[in-house]
């Protein structure tokens, strides 16, 4: 009986030992799997390419090269939605900012730093062209001039005003008419015609809105002044 009892005790001890060993291996395996899983997930998160689309300044389709200012702008929509001008990811003029109006909307930019100098708008339907001419005459050399139409940009424009705009690099201002849509980027002291200009005529045959043509949009890279 004693021998049988001793055998049972020994068997119980061995069983407990084996159970402890089994549990220890189970815990070790779980811990190892957890660590391996964490390492793998971190590795995958590092190696996986980002699916988030790259956003460029002002929402441009591609980034501008060094030494250039990114811009995007749009003309007004009929007489309802004002124009929008963005430079270097900064919204300079828009209906939301409440700094646009009927006629010609202008933003003046420092050609070296890209800093905003001033914004203004002049009513070319019921306003006076004289203050607009004075404004243009006071623009300093090296200044970037951004212009966008809203509603009617041309009724009050005279030859003097058109020449001052042409001197900024515009090719289309001489043909700008009643309720045309127009966007333009030029510069005071520019020696050539600007590549940044769009113009669409007000025409009953092609107008998108009743009495107004469709909205114009333009984006690009303005060379920074170096001298």
PAZAPA-4460 file (N, C-alpha, C; in steps of 0.05 Angstrom, whole numbers, plus 32768, in hexadecimal, padded with zeros to 4 digits):
% residues 227
    n_x    n_y    n_z   ca_x   ca_y   ca_z    c_x    c_y    c_z   seq   type   mol
   8011   7FE8   8000   8000   8000   8000   8011   8019   8000     1      X     A
   8027   8017   8010   8039   802E   8011   8046   8033   7FF7     2      X     A
   804E   801B   7FEB   805B   801E   7FD1   8048   8029   7FBC     3      X     A
   802F   8020   7FBD   801A   802A   7FAA   8015   8048   7FAF     4      X     A
   8014   8050   7FC9   8010   806D   7FD0   8027   807E   7FC6     5      X     A
   8040   8073   7FC9   8057   8082   7FBF   8057   8085   7FA2     6      X     A
   804E   8070   7F93   804D   8072   7F76   8038   8087   7F6D     7      X     A
   8021   8087   7F7C   800D   809B   7F75   8016   80B7   7F79     8      X     A
   8024   80BB   7F90   802F   80D6   7F96   8043   80DF   7F81     9      X     A
   8054   80CB   7F79   8069   80D1   7F65   805B   80D8   7F4A    10      X     A
   8046   80C9   7F44   8038   80CE   7F2B   802B   80E9   7F2B    11      X     A
   8020   80F1   7F43   8013   810B   7F46   8028   8121   7F42    12      X     A
   803F   811E   7F4F   8055   8132   7F4C   805D   8135   7F2F    13      X     A
   8061   811E   7F23   806A   811F   7F06   8055   812C   7EF5    14      X     A
   803B   8127   7EFA   8025   8132   7EEB   8024   8151   7EEF    15      X     A
   8028   8159   7F08   8028   8176   7F0E   803F   8183   7EFF    16      X     A
   8057   8176   7F00   806F   8181   7EF3   806A   8184   7ED5    17      X     A
   805F   816F   7ECA   805A   8170   7EAD   8045   8186   7EA6    18      X     A
   8032   8189   7EB7   801D   819E   7EB2   8029   81BA   7EB4    19      X     A
   803C   81BD   7EC8   8049   81D7   7ECA   805A   81DD   7EB2    20      X     A
   8069   81C8   7EA9   807A   81CB   7E91   8069   81D2   7E79    21      X     A
   8052   81C4   7E76   8040   81C9   7E60   8036   81E5   7E5F    22      X     A
   802D   81EF   7E77   8022   820A   7E79   8038   821F   7E73    23      X     A
   8050   8219   7E7D   8066   822B   7E79   806C   822E   7E5B    24      X     A
   806C   8217   7E4D   8071   8219   7E30   805B   8227   7E21    25      X     A
   8042   8223   7E2B   802B   8230   7E1E   802D   824E   7E21    26      X     A
   8034   8257   7E39   8037   8274   7E3E   804E   8280   7E2E    27      X     A
   8064   8271   7E2C   807B   827A   7E1D   8074   827C   7DFF    28      X     A
   8065   8269   7DF5   805C   826A   7DD9   804A   8282   7DD3    29      X     A
   8037   8287   7DE5   8025   829D   7DE2   8034   82B8   7DE2    30      X     A
   8047   82BA   7DF5   8057   82D2   7DF8   8068   82D7   7DDF    31      X     A
   8074   82C0   7DD5   8085   82C2   7DBD   8075   82CA   7DA5    32      X     A
   805D   82BE   7DA2   804B   82C6   7D8C   8043   82E3   7D8D    33      X     A
   803E   82ED   7DA5   8036   8308   7DA9   804C   831B   7DA0    34      X     A
   8065   8314   7DA9   807B   8325   7DA3   8081   8325   7D85    35      X     A
   807F   830D   7D79   8084   830B   7D5C   806E   831A   7D4D    36      X     A
   8055   8318   7D56   803F   8326   7D49   8043   8344   7D4A    37      X     A
   804C   834E   7D62   8050   836B   7D65   8066   8375   7D52    38      X     A
   807C   8365   7D51   8093   836C   7D3F   808A   836C   7D22    39      X     A
   807A   8358   7D1A   8071   8357   7CFF   805F   836E   7CF8    40      X     A
   804C   8375   7D0A   803A   838B   7D05   8048   83A5   7D02    41      X     A
   805D   83A9   7D14   806C   83C2   7D12   807C   83C3   7CF8    42      X     A
   8087   83AC   7CF0   8096   83AB   7CD8   8085   83B1   7CC0    43      X     A
   806D   83A5   7CC0   805B   83AA   7CA9   8052   83C7   7CA8    44      X     A
   804D   83D3   7CC0   8044   83EF   7CC0   8059   8401   7CB6    45      X     A
   8072   83FA   7CBA   8089   840B   7CB1   808D   8407   7C93    46      X     A
   808B   83EE   7C8A   8092   83E8   7C6E   807B   83EE   7C5B    47      X     A
   8062   83EE   7C64   804C   83F3   7C52   804D   8410   7C48    48      X     A
   804A   8414   7C2E   804A   842F   7C24   8030   843D   7C2C    49      X     A
   8032   8458   7C30   801B   8467   7C38   8008   846A   7C21    50      X     A
   7FEE   8465   7C27   7FDA   8467   7C12   7FCD   8483   7C12    51      X     A
   7FD5   8494   7C25   7FCA   84AF   7C26   7FD5   84C0   7C10    52      X     A
   7FC4   84CC   7BFF   7FCE   84DC   7BE9   7FDE   84F4   7BF3    53      X     A
   7FF3   84FB   7BE4   8003   8512   7BEB   7FF4   852C   7BE4    54      X     A
   7FF3   853F   7BF6   7FE6   8558   7BF1   7FFB   856E   7BEC    55      X     A
   7FF8   857C   7BD6   800A   8592   7BD0   7FFE   85AC   7BD7    56      X     A
   800E   85C1   7BDA   8004   85DB   7BE2   7FEE   85E5   7BD0    57      X     A
   7FD9   85F0   7BDC   7FC1   85FB   7BCE   7FB2   85E5   7BBF    58      X     A
   7FB9   85CC   7BC4   7FAB   85B6   7BB6   7FB4   85B2   7B9A    59      X     A
   7FCD   85BB   7B93   7FD7   85B8   7B78   7FDA   859B   7B70    60      X     A
   7FD9   8595   7B57   7FDC   8579   7B4D   7FF8   856F   7B51    61      X     A
   800C   8580   7B52   8027   8578   7B58   8036   858F   7B66    62      X     A
   804C   8588   7B73   805B   859C   7B82   806B   85AE   7B70    63      X     A
   806F   85C6   7B79   807F   85D9   7B6A   809D   85D5   7B71    64      X     A
   80AF   85DB   7B5E   80CB   85D8   7B64   80D5   85ED   7B77    65      X     A
   80EC   85EA   7B83   80F7   85FF   7B94   80FA   8619   7B86    66      X     A
   80F6   862F   7B95   80F8   8649   7B88   80DF   8652   7B7A    67      X     A
   80C8   8645   7B7F   80AF   864C   7B73   8099   864D   7B88    68      X     A
   8085   865D   7B83   806D   865F   7B95   8056   8650   7B88    69      X     A
   804A   863F   7B98   8032   862F   7B8F   8019   8641   7B90    70      X     A
   8009   8640   7B7B   7FF0   864F   7B7C   7FDA   8640   7B6E    71      X     A
   7FC2   8646   7B77   7FAA   863C   7B6A   7F94   8651   7B6D    72      X     A
   7F85   8656   7B58   7F70   866B   7B59   7F59   8664   7B47    73      X     A
   7F42   8671   7B4D   7F2A   866D   7B3D   7F1B   8687   7B3B    74      X     A
   7F0E   868B   7B24   7EFE   86A3   7B21   7EE4   869F   7B30    75      X     A
   7ED4   86B5   7B31   7EBA   86B3   7B3D   7EA6   86A2   7B2D    76      X     A
   7E92   8698   7B3A   7E7D   8689   7B2C   7E64   869B   7B2A    77      X     A
   7E5F   86A4   7B11   7E49   86B7   7B0C   7E4B   86CE   7B1F    78      X     A
   7E35   86D5   7B2D   7E35   86EB   7B41   7E30   86DF   7B5D    79      X     A
   7E35   86C5   7B5F   7E2E   86B7   7B78   7E46   86B1   7B8A    80      X     A
   7E59   86A3   7B7E   7E71   869A   7B8E   7E89   86AA   7B85    81      X     A
   7E97   86B6   7B98   7EAE   86C7   7B92   7EC6   86B7   7B8A    82      X     A
   7EDB   86C4   7B7F   7EF3   86B6   7B77   7F03   86AC   7B8F    83      X     A
   7F17   869C   7B89   7F27   8690   7B9E   7F45   8691   7B96    84      X     A
   7F56   869B   7BA7   7F73   869D   7BA1   7F82   8690   7BB8    85      X     A
   7F93   867D   7BB1   7FA4   866F   7BC5   7FC1   8671   7BBC    86      X     A
   7FD3   8677   7BCF   7FF0   8678   7BC9   7FFF   866B   7BE0    87      X     A
   8011   8658   7BDA   8021   864A   7BEE   8010   863F   7C05    88      X     A
   7FF9   8633   7BFE   7FE7   8627   7C11   7FD9   863B   7C23    89      X     A
   7FD9   8654   7C1C   7FCB   8669   7C2B   7FB4   8674   7C1A    90      X     A
   7F9C   8673   7C24   7F85   867E   7C16   7F86   869C   7C19    91      X     A
   7F8A   86AA   7C03   7F8D   86C7   7C04   7F72   86D6   7C00    92      X     A
   7F62   86CC   7BEE   7F48   86D8   7BE8   7F33   86C3   7BE3    93      X     A
   7F1B   86C7   7BEE   7F04   86B5   7BE9   7EEB   86C1   7BF5    94      X     A
   7ED4   86B6   7BEE   7EBB   86BE   7BFA   7EBB   86B8   7C18    95      X     A
   7EC8   86A2   7C1F   7EC9   869A   7C3C   7ED8   86AF   7C4C    96      X     A
   7EED   86BA   7C41   7EFD   86CE   7C4F   7EEF   86EA   7C4D    97      X     A
   7EDA   86EB   7C3D   7ECB   8704   7C3A   7EDC   871C   7C31    98      X     A
   7EEE   8716   7C1E   7EFF   872C   7C14   7EFF   872D   7BF5    99      X     A
   7EE9   8724   7BE9   7EE6   8725   7BCC   7ECD   8735   7BC5   100      X     A
   7ECB   873F   7BAC   7EB4   874E   7BA4   7EB1   874F   7B86   101      X     A
   7E9B   875A   7B7D   7E96   875C   7B60   7EAB   876C   7B52   102      X     A
   7EB4   8762   7B3B   7EC7   8770   7B2B   7EE2   8761   7B29   103      X     A
   7EF8   8770   7B30   7F12   8764   7B2F   7F1D   8761   7B4B   104      X     A
   7F26   8749   7B52   7F31   8742   7B6C   7F4F   873E   7B69   105      X     A
   7F5E   874C   7B7A   7F7B   874D   7B76   7F8A   8746   7B90   106      X     A
   7F9F   8736   7B8E   7FB0   8730   7BA5   7FCD   8738   7B9C   107      X     A
   7FDA   8748   7BAC   7FF6   8750   7BA7   8009   8740   7BB9   108      X     A
   801E   8734   7BAD   8030   8722   7BBB   804C   872C   7BB8   109      X     A
   805C   872B   7BCE   8078   8731   7BCC   8086   871B   7BBC   110      X     A
   8093   8724   7BA6   809E   8711   7B93   80B6   8701   7B9E   111      X     A
   80C3   870B   7BB3   80D9   86FD   7BC0   80D1   86EA   7BD6   112      X     A
   80C0   86F4   7BE8   80B9   86E5   7C00   809F   86D5   7BFD   113      X     A
   808E   86DD   7BEA   8074   86D0   7BE7   805F   86D9   7BFB   114      X     A
   8066   86EE   7C0A   8053   86F8   7C1E   803E   8709   7C11   115      X     A
   8026   8708   7C1C   800F   8718   7C12   8014   8735   7C1A   116      X     A
   8012   8747   7C06   8014   8764   7C0B   7FF9   8771   7C10   117      X     A
   7FE6   876A   7BFE   7FCC   8777   7C00   7FB8   8768   7BEE   118      X     A
   7F9F   8769   7BF6   7F89   8760   7BE4   7F75   8776   7BE0   119      X     A
   7F68   8776   7BC9   7F54   878B   7BC3   7F42   8781   7BAE   120      X     A
   7F2A   878E   7BAB   7F19   8789   7B95   7F0C   87A3   7B8C   121      X     A
   7F07   87A5   7B72   7EFC   87BD   7B66   7EE4   87B6   7B54   122      X     A
   7ECE   87C3   7B5A   7EB5   87BF   7B4B   7EB7   87CB   7B2F   123      X     A
   7EB7   87BA   7B1B   7EBA   87C4   7AFF   7E9F   87C6   7AF1   124      X     A
   7E89   87C3   7B00   7E6F   87C7   7AF5   7E63   87E2   7AFE   125      X     A
   7E62   87E6   7B18   7E56   87FF   7B22   7E6A   8811   7B30   126      X     A
   7E84   8809   7B31   7E98   8818   7B3F   7EA6   882C   7B2D   127      X     A
   7EBB   8837   7B38   7ECC   884B   7B2A   7EE7   883F   7B24   128      X     A
   7EF0   8842   7B0B   7F0A   8835   7B04   7F22   8845   7B0F   129      X     A
   7F1E   885E   7B16   7F35   886F   7B1F   7F44   8863   7B37   130      X     A
   7F36   8859   7B4C   7F45   884D   7B63   7F54   8834   7B5A   131      X     A
   7F49   8825   7B47   7F57   880D   7B3E   7F71   8815   7B2F   132      X     A
   7F6F   882A   7B1F   7F87   8833   7B10   7F9C   883D   7B24   133      X     A
   7F94   884B   7B39   7FA6   8855   7B4E   7FB3   883D   7B5C   134      X     A
   7FA4   8829   7B61   7FAE   8810   7B6E   7FC4   8803   7B5D   135      X     A
   7FBF   8801   7B43   7FD2   87F4   7B31   7FEC   8804   7B2F   136      X     A
   7FE9   881E   7B2E   8000   8830   7B2C   8013   882F   7B44   137      X     A
   8007   8827   7B5B   8017   8826   7B74   8024   880B   7B79   138      X     A
   801F   87F7   7B68   802B   87DD   7B6B   8049   87DF   7B66   139      X     A
   8059   87D5   7B78   8076   87D7   7B76   8082   87C1   7B64   140      X     A
   8099   87C7   7B57   80A7   87B4   7B47   80AD   879B   7B57   141      X     A
   80AB   8784   7B49   80B1   876A   7B57   8099   875E   7B65   142      X     A
   8082   876B   7B64   806A   8761   7B71   805B   874E   7B5F   143      X     A
   8053   8737   7B6A   8042   8725   7B5C   8025   872F   7B5E   144      X     A
   8017   8730   7B47   7FFB   873A   7B47   7FE9   8723   7B3E   145      X     A
   7FD6   871B   7B4F   7FC3   8706   7B49   7FA7   8713   7B46   146      X     A
   7F99   870D   7B30   7F7F   871A   7B2B   7F6A   8704   7B24   147      X     A
   7F52   8708   7B2D   7F3C   86F6   7B26   7F22   8705   7B24   148      X     A
   7F12   86FE   7B10   7EF9   870C   7B0A   7EE3   8701   7B1C   149      X     A
   7ECE   8712   7B1F   7EB6   870A   7B2D   7E9F   871A   7B22   150      X     A
   7E8B   870C   7B17   7E74   8719   7B0B   7E7D   8728   7AF1   151      X     A
   7E82   8743   7AF4   7E8A   8752   7ADC   7EA5   8760   7AE2   152      X     A
   7EBA   8759   7AD2   7ED5   8764   7AD7   7EDC   877B   7AC5   153      X     A
   7ECB   8783   7AB2   7ED5   8793   7A9C   7EC6   87AC   7A94   154      X     A
   7EAD   87AF   7A9C   7E9D   87C5   7A92   7EAA   87E1   7A96   155      X     A
   7EB6   87E5   7AAD   7EC2   87FF   7AB3   7EE0   8801   7AAC   156      X     A
   7EEC   87EB   7AA2   7F08   87EC   7A9A   7F0B   87FF   7A82   157      X     A
   7F1E   8812   7A85   7F24   8823   7A6E   7F40   881B   7A63   158      X     A
   7F49   882A   7A4F   7F62   8823   7A42   7F7A   8825   7A55   159      X     A
   7F79   8839   7A67   7F8F   883C   7A79   7F91   8824   7A8C   160      X     A
   7F7B   881C   7A97   7F7B   8805   7AA9   7F83   87EC   7A9B   161      X     A
   7F7A   87E8   7A82   7F81   87D0   7A73   7F9F   87CF   7A6D   162      X     A
   7FAB   87E7   7A67   7FC7   87E8   7A61   7FD8   87E1   7A7A   163      X     A
   7FCF   87EB   7A91   7FDD   87E5   7AAA   7FDD   87C7   7AB0   164      X     A
   7FC7   87BA   7AAA   7FC5   879D   7AAE   7FD6   878E   7A99   165      X     A
   7FD6   8798   7A81   7FE6   878C   7A6C   8004   878E   7A73   166      X     A
   800C   87A4   7A80   8027   87A8   7A88   8030   8794   7A9E   167      X     A
   801C   8788   7AAB   8022   8773   7ABF   8026   8758   7AB2   168      X     A
   8022   8756   7A98   8026   873D   7A89   800D   8731   7A7D   169      X     A
   7FF6   873F   7A7F   7FDD   8733   7A74   7FDC   8735   7A56   170      X     A
   7FD2   8720   7A49   7FCE   871F   7A2C   7FB0   8722   7A25   171      X     A
   7F9F   871D   7A39   7F82   871B   7A33   7F72   8734   7A3C   172      X     A
   7F7F   8746   7A4C   7F6F   875C   7A58   7F63   876E   7A43   173      X     A
   7F70   8771   7A2C   7F66   8782   7A17   7F4B   8778   7A0C   174      X     A
   7F46   875E   7A0F   7F2D   8752   7A05   7F19   874B   7A1B   175      X     A
   7F20   8753   7A34   7F0E   874D   7A4B   7EF4   875D   7A48   176      X     A
   7EDE   874F   7A49   7EC4   875C   7A45   7EB0   8757   7A5C   177      X     A
   7E98   8761   7A59   7E83   875F   7A6C   7E7D   8742   7A74   178      X     A
   7E80   873D   7A8E   7E7A   8723   7A9A   7E8C   870C   7A90   179      X     A
   7EA3   8713   7A84   7EB6   86FE   7A7D   7EC2   86F3   7A97   180      X     A
   7ECC   86DA   7A96   7EDB   86D0   7AAD   7EF9   86D1   7AA6   181      X     A
   7F09   86D8   7ABA   7F26   86DD   7AB5   7F36   86D9   7ACE   182      X     A
   7F4C   86CB   7ACC   7F5F   86C8   7AE2   7F7B   86CD   7AD7   183      X     A
   7F8C   86D9   7AE7   7FA6   86E2   7ADD   7FBA   86E5   7AF4   184      X     A
   7FD3   86DD   7AEE   7FE9   86E2   7B01   7FFF   86F0   7AF1   185      X     A
   8007   8708   7AF9   801C   8717   7AEC   802F   8723   7B00   186      X     A
   803E   8737   7AF7   8051   8743   7B09   8058   875F   7B00   187      X     A
   805D   8770   7B14   8065   878C   7B0D   8083   878B   7B04   188      X     A
   8088   8795   7AEC   80A3   8795   7AE2   80A9   877D   7AD1   189      X     A
   8094   876C   7ACB   8099   8754   7ABB   80A0   875C   7A9E   190      X     A
   80B3   874D   7A92   80BD   8754   7A78   80AF   8744   7A61   191      X     A
   80A0   8730   7A69   8093   871F   7A55   8076   871B   7A5C   192      X     A
   8067   870F   7A4B   804B   8709   7A51   8049   86F1   7A64   193      X     A
   8037   86F3   7A76   8034   86DE   7A8B   8028   86C5   7A7F   194      X     A
   8032   86AD   7A88   8026   8694   7A7F   800E   868C   7A90   195      X     A
   8008   869C   7AA5   7FF3   8695   7AB7   7FDA   86A7   7AB2   196      X     A
   7FCA   869F   7A9F   7FB2   86AF   7A99   7F9E   869E   7A8A   197      X     A
   7F84   86A1   7A92   7F6E   8693   7A85   7F57   86A7   7A81   198      X     A
   7F49   86A5   7A6B   7F34   86B8   7A64   7F1E   86A9   7A55   199      X     A
   7F05   86AC   7A5D   7EEF   86A0   7A4F   7ED9   86B6   7A4B   200      X     A
   7ED0   86B8   7A32   7EBD   86CD   7A2B   7EA0   86C6   7A35   201      X     A
   7E92   86DB   7A3C   7E76   86D9   7A42   7E67   86D6   7A28   202      X     A
   7E5B   86BE   7A24   7E4D   86B8   7A0B   7E34   86A8   7A11   203      X     A
   7E1D   86B1   7A06   7E04   86A2   7A0A   7E05   8686   7A00   204      X     A
   7E16   8681   79EC   7E18   8666   79E0   7E28   8653   79F1   205      X     A
   7E3B   865D   7A01   7E4D   864B   7A10   7E4B   864F   7A2F   206      X     A
   7E3D   8662   7A39   7E3C   8667   7A56   7E31   864F   7A65   207      X     A
   7E3F   8649   7A7B   7E36   8633   7A8C   7E1F   863D   7A9E   208      X     A
   7E21   8655   7AA8   7E0C   8661   7AB8   7DFD   8675   7AA7   209      X     A
   7DE4   867B   7AAE   7DD5   868E   7A9E   7DE1   86AA   7AA1   210      X     A
   7DED   86B3   7A8B   7DF9   86CE   7A8B   7E16   86CF   7A93   211      X     A
   7E22   86B8   7A9B   7E3E   86B7   7AA3   7E4B   869D   7A98   212      X     A
   7E65   869F   7A91   7E74   8687   7A89   7E7C   8676   7AA1   213      X     A
   7E88   865F   7A9B   7E90   864D   7AB0   7EA7   8658   7AC0   214      X     A
   7EAB   864C   7AD8   7EC1   8654   7AE9   7EDC   864C   7ADD   215      X     A
   7EF0   865D   7AE0   7F0B   8657   7AD7   7F1C   864F   7AEF   216      X     A
   7F2D   863B   7AEB   7F3F   8633   7B00   7F5C   8631   7AF5   217      X     A
   7F6F   8638   7B05   7F8B   8637   7AFC   7F9D   8631   7B13   218      X     A
   7FB2   8622   7B0E   7FC6   861D   7B22   7FE2   861D   7B15   219      X     A
   7FF6   8621   7B26   8011   8622   7B1A   8026   8629   7B2F   220      X     A
   803E   862F   7B25   8056   8635   7B35   8062   8650   7B2C   221      X     A
   8061   8664   7B3D   806B   867E   7B36   8089   8680   7B3F   222      X     A
   809A   8687   7B2C   80B7   8689   7B33   80BB   869F   7B48   223      X     A
   80CA   8698   7B5C   80D1   86AB   7B71   80E6   86BF   7B66   224      X     A
   80E2   86D9   7B6D   80F5   86ED   7B64   810F   86E9   7B73   225      X     A
   8125   86EA   7B64   813F   86E4   7B6F   8150   86FD   7B73   226      X     A
   814B   8713   7B64   815C   872A   7B66   8153   873D   7B7C   227      X     A
***
